[in-house]
Amino acid sequence: MANRAPRRTDGLSKDRIVRAAAGILDDGGEAALTFRALTARLSTGYGAIYHHVANKSELLAAATDDVIARVMTGTAGDAEPREALRTVALGLFDAIDAHPWVGAQLSREPWRPALMEIYERVGSLLDALGVPERALFDAAGALVNYVLGVAGQNAANARLLTSGQGDRSAFLADVSARWASLDPDRYPFVHRAATHLREHDDREQFLAGVDFFLAGIATLR
């Protein structure tokens, strides 16, 4: 008889299952997350996992909720609203960069607690910033969509380069050279932006975008 992996003897909680699922997702993406892979990582049986989660969809949602809850907890503090918004935005950017599957999950199930927590925090901080009621919903939506959209795209780009064994610097240098070779009369801005593209930092550019949003929002008060 083939040797079987030893079964765990300690209690198996939902939190432990969710954290293990997140590790599998980080390593191989959604395709890698199967209950077979999960039982192997946790050294347990299917029944112990099904006791806590019904299916893969529920597991994905729970893992996403856990990541976002940790971001929200980690960004709580007494900073003034503008700085707190920057901290929340950057926390989400870094979390989605570290866990690319989170961005896709947030857009797939917008009614989950994770997205509600994000909207609640952003909306509350904008309210504290003095954004009038008539503009509060639109301001929160625009800022949240910017943060999640850019963070998700950045994570997708990073994963694409990793899967193709690409190098970010080489990739940007190539795109920059293509932009620089364009006709400057037809593409004056793109031609000028070529150098910035090669040298830019994704995180800094993201935060600059957040600052643009906040500067515009400030005019609503």
Buried (B, 14 or more C-beta within 10 A) or exposed (E): EEEEEEEEEEEBEBEBBBBBBBBBBBEEBBEEBEBEBBBEBBBBEEEBBEEBBEEBEEBBBBBBBBBBEEBBEEBEEEBEBBEBBBBBBBBBBBBBBEBBBBBBBBEEBEEBBBBEBBBEBBBBBBBEBEBEEEBBEEBBEBBBEBBBEBBBBBBBBBBEBEEEEBEEEEBBBEEBEEBBEEEEEEEEEBBEBBEEBBEBEBEEEBBEBBBEBBEEBEEBE
